[in-house]
Amino acid sequence: MARARISDDAGTVAVQAARAGEVDRNTLATAVRYSLQLLAEKAPGNTLEVRVPPFAAVQCVEGPRHTRGTPPNVIETDAATWLDLAAGTITWAEARASGRASASGQRAELGDLLPVV
């Protein structure tokens, strides 16, 4: 069953609150899920899995579909780094170079898709 879509109003408020400072876990989760939702809408597909544990993961980017096991193209980062990337506060290259984001696979690239909020 697919998750319900987070409204733009609720998502924008959550992202703004999370980027402004300390927020409760539910608001942070909503901000992460909303920004990942925007990424998946911007680049629909199933080639790349973007993970922000423990809050969410999405599959995106057109190309070969992954169906079982560990995906061949995976990006993983923490919530704070993801929100910085989603808002354009840091670039994909900066996140990779600093070790704040990990990527594996030939299609594990977000540089052209960010920012999303």
C-alpha positions in Angstrom: 0.0 0.0 0.0 1.4 3.4 -0.9 1.8 6.1 1.7 -0.5 9.0 1.6 0.9 12.1 -0.1 2.1 14.8 2.3 0.4 18.1 1.3 2.5 21.0 0.2 1.3 23.1 3.1 2.1 20.6 5.8 5.4 19.6 4.1 6.6 23.2 3.6 5.9 24.0 7.3 7.7 20.9 8.5 10.8 21.6 6.3 10.9 25.3 7.4 10.7 24.3 11.0 13.3 21.5 10.7 15.7 23.8 8.9 15.2 26.6 11.6 16.4 24.4 14.5 15.4 21.9 17.0 12.1 20.1 16.2 10.3 17.1 17.5 10.8 13.7 15.8 7.4 13.8 14.1 8.1 17.2 12.4 11.6 16.0 11.4 10.1 12.8 9.9 7.5 14.8 8.0 10.2 17.2 6.6 12.3 14.3 5.4 9.4 12.4 3.9 8.1 15.4 2.2 11.4 16.4 0.6 12.0 12.8 -0.5 8.4 12.8 -2.0 9.4 15.9 -4.0 12.6 14.2 -5.2 10.5 11.1 -6.4 8.1 13.4 -8.1 10.9 15.3 -9.8 12.7 12.2 -11.0 10.2 9.3 -11.1 11.6 5.8 -11.6 13.0 2.8 -9.8 16.8 2.9 -10.5 18.1 4.8 -7.5 17.1 4.3 -3.8 17.7 7.3 -1.6 17.7 6.4 2.1 17.4 8.7 5.1 17.2 6.3 8.1 15.2 5.9 10.2 12.6 8.1 8.5 12.2 7.1 4.9 13.5 5.8 1.6 12.3 6.4 -1.9 13.1 5.0 -5.3 13.6 7.4 -8.1 15.3 8.1 -11.4 14.3 6.5 -14.7 16.3 3.5 -15.9 16.5 -0.2 -15.1 14.0 -1.3 -12.5 15.2 -2.9 -9.3 12.9 -5.6 -8.0 14.6 -7.8 -5.3 17.4 -7.7 -2.8 19.8 -4.8 -2.2 19.4 -2.2 -4.9 22.5 -1.7 -7.1 22.3 2.1 -6.8 21.9 3.5 -3.3 22.4 6.8 -1.6 22.2 7.1 2.2 22.5 10.1 4.5 21.3 11.4 7.8 18.2 13.7 8.2 20.2 16.9 8.7 22.4 16.3 5.7 19.4 15.3 3.5 17.5 18.5 4.4 20.6 20.6 3.6 20.9 18.9 0.3 17.1 19.2 -0.4 17.3 22.9 0.4 20.5 23.6 -1.6 22.4 24.6 1.5 25.2 22.2 0.5 25.8 20.6 -2.9 25.9 16.9 -3.7 29.6 17.2 -4.3 30.2 18.8 -0.9 28.1 16.1 0.9 30.1 13.3 -0.8 33.5 14.9 -0.3 32.8 15.5 3.4 31.5 12.0 4.0 28.1 13.2 5.0 26.5 11.2 2.2 27.4 7.7 0.9 26.7 6.5 -2.6 27.1 3.2 -4.4 26.4 2.3 -8.0 26.8 3.9 -11.4 23.6 5.8 -11.1 24.0 7.0 -7.5 24.1 10.7 -8.4 21.9 13.6 -7.2 23.8 16.6 -8.4 21.4 17.5 -11.2 18.3 16.8 -9.1 18.9 19.1 -6.1 17.7 21.2 -4.6 14.0 20.1 -4.4 12.6 22.5 -1.8 
